[in-house]
Amino acid sequence: MMSLKPIVSNADHAQGNMDADLVIVEYGDYQCPYCGAAYPILKKLMSQFGDQIKFVFRNFPLSEMHQYARAAALAAEAAGLQGKFWEMHDAIYVNQRALNEMLLMKLAEKLKLNISQFEEDIQSQKVGEKVDSDFESGVMSGVNGTPSFYVNGKKFDGGAEDLLQLISAEEE
């Protein structure tokens, strides 16, 4: 059984109930079609059970396959430095089919980010290292594709639909 390494910390982007007993971590690639398909299901999961779940997103850009995956991860992290990680995360997935560098700039403008700061942060070592450390943690945790989910530190065999079913069943 593969387990999550390192465990969830303040370095992670989390939403929902920060004190929840149920912690779900997604390793995702912003250009991966499967992650794109999982996105609305995860949104539904959070709207239904968000008060009982701490949801964490870690970057796992499969750069060899997806030309813009790393750029998108850097953009989300750079937006995060201005307090808009989840807004950028959501905007990228909503516009996934049109993903390219121009789109990322347009989204930054739409989110009213400080653009010169954003452009600087995307290039920064700090942001690059955050994406790399997420990726390395995924490798150590046994991620072999995206999206990969971990529930309370254990690798979850299944997709977003299975997660939704699991949590819905626990509710009953």
Number of C-alpha atoms within 10 A of each C-alpha: 7 13 17 21 16 14 12 17 9 6 8 15 17 21 15 17 17 16 11 13 11 15 21 21 26 22 23 29 27 29 28 23 16 16 22 20 15 18 20 15 17 20 13 12 20 19 11 14 17 18 14 17 22 22 23 20 18 23 28 30 28 19 13 9 10 15 14 21 23 22 22 27 28 26 27 28 27 27 27 19 15 14 12 17 18 17 15 24 20 16 18 24 23 14 15 18 12 13 19 17 12 10 16 22 16 12 18 23 13 11 15 11 18 12 15 8 13 23 15 11 21 20 14 13 9 13 21 18 12 18 20 18 16 22 20 17 20 23 14 14 21 16 22 11 15 21 25 24 24 22 17 17 19 17 19 20 11 12 18 22 13 13 20 18 12 11 16 13 9 8 8 5
